[in-house]
Every structure is written in C-alpha cells, then in structure tokens.
Amino acid sequence: MDRTEVGALVRSAVDGDAAAWKALVEGMSPLVWSVVRSHRLSDADGRDVYQTVWFRFAQHLGRIREPDKTGAWLASTARHECLKVLRGNTRLTLTDDPQVLDRASEDRTPEQTLIDSEEAADRAERARRLWQELDELGERCRQLLRVLVASPPPSYVEISAALGIAVGSIGPLRQRCLRRLRDRMDQRGAA
C-alpha cells in the first residue's frame, strides 16, 4: 500500500468506515508482523504484541497527525511493544527442553558439557559484539538492518513505508551499512 492510500484509509476509518479499517489491518499487517518477527518473540508473545499494536492504533486513530505515515507509526509502536515484552521476559525463561527439565537424562560427558558451554559463551560474546557495533552504527542503519533480518523478510515497499526510505535507496543503503558494520568488526578484531 502506498502512503497516500494509507492516509485516505486512516481518514475514512476515523470517520467510522469499517471497510477502511479492515483494509488498513489487511494491508498493514505484514509490516507489523515483520517488526514482531525481527524481535524473535515466542508465538504467543508475538500474537500479543500484534494485538496490542492494533489496539493502540485504534486508541490513537483520531489523534494521528500524519495519516500518510501510519506505516512508520505502526512499525515504531510494534518495536516499542516488542522491547517491552523482551524486558519483561528477562526474568523468566520457559522451556520444554527435556535436558533442562530432566538433568538425569543427560548422556553427555562432563568434558563435552564444558566444551559446549565454552562454545556457547563464544557465540554469545560474538553476538554481543555484533549487536554492540550495530548499535553504534547510527539509527538509520540500525533500523534498516534490523528490519532486513526479519523472517520472512519484508518487501522493499514495506520497508520503505516503515522507515521512510525510498525503495531505490534501500539496497545501496543496506550495502553501505553492512560495509560499515564489517569495517567496525574488523577494526576491533571481532569478525
């Protein structure tokens, strides 16, 4: 959906047009889902965030100043709601992994357990360094690269609507951002 069409639908929805509301939800849902998926939430948390985003949108529908930028509003709200859920989940991690639930069934040797633990720590450290360098790239690159790692990846049109970047600029900007990230990682020996 292009910005003008979205803006017109928002204005119609404000006036009580149920068909416009339905078209908005159907047209903008892939964008909301792409942001939710990029935060790797559980299915239940992802569905909760999705519903919360649309609830917040309905609450603020009449107060949206720039209806043409609804995609950016939805993407930003989805990101904030995902981060809120992630902060809440740091205290409790649910699992159905039998090895965690039943330690007696562990067939690995103590040495293998130690090696696995060290490898996991190395992966976690590499990931931490990567995210740290990504955070230092700047807001524009950080937003673009996070949206691009969504699964399934959003289309360039959806990215354009969410981030306000021209469709033709997304590929070159992505290349520049990845090059800068690679250079930063190389400089710090974190590749």
Disulfide bonds with the S-S distance in Angstrom:
Cys141-Cys177 2.04
